[in-house]
Amino acid sequence: MGIKNHLLVSYAPIFASLAIRFLYSTNRTEILGGEYPQRLWDRGKKIILSSWHDQLLMMIMAYRGEGAKILISSSRDGELIARTMGYFGQGAVRGSSSRGGRAAFKQLLALGQEPVDLGFTPDGPLGPRHELKEGIVQLARLSGRPVVPLAFVCSRGHRFNSWDRFLVPYPFGRGVYSFGQPLYFDQQEGADMFRQRLQNAMQENQKLAEKHLESYGLFAV
């Protein structure tokens, strides 16, 4: 690793974690459906949190659990994200469908037996945008854990010209987090039906967050 990359990996996550806290503190933010994961935590159950890749930046600020391991790609950008999450006390499992995916999935499956929540962006690392891939379906099937959708929308922000249209909120706007009802894999329905059910649930949860923002006369970026 060159000196430039070393400095980037060493210091960028510090500033990123401060920026995330700043953006959260300067936006008027609400959390909908927080009772869904809380009921499971109160019963000693751990969950799989599922959120779209473009909303990844701010997701950590809605998390109220005791600790999570988040699937993050093995790329340099993934290294920056993983180190940033470390400043929030959360761990990372490195890998993706295109790089180190099999080993990462085995690690996630093993963690499914441990008292830790799991974080997943099911349309990552390269899309298509907002389309579920197979990994989260198989993780739910083999671990038996419930999948809880999580969405974030905001009234002010910037979307990058990337495959996922990655979202960075601006300060002094309004934001909404929305947790959906937990979904369990049903062996009777099979993988395809569960995938469609989870896809629909995440889309509906996204719409719920957007509609709540619209109740203030604002529209999601």
Order of alpha helices (4+ residues) and beta strands (2+ residues): alpha-beta-alpha-beta-beta-alpha-beta-alpha-beta-alpha-beta-beta-beta-beta-alpha
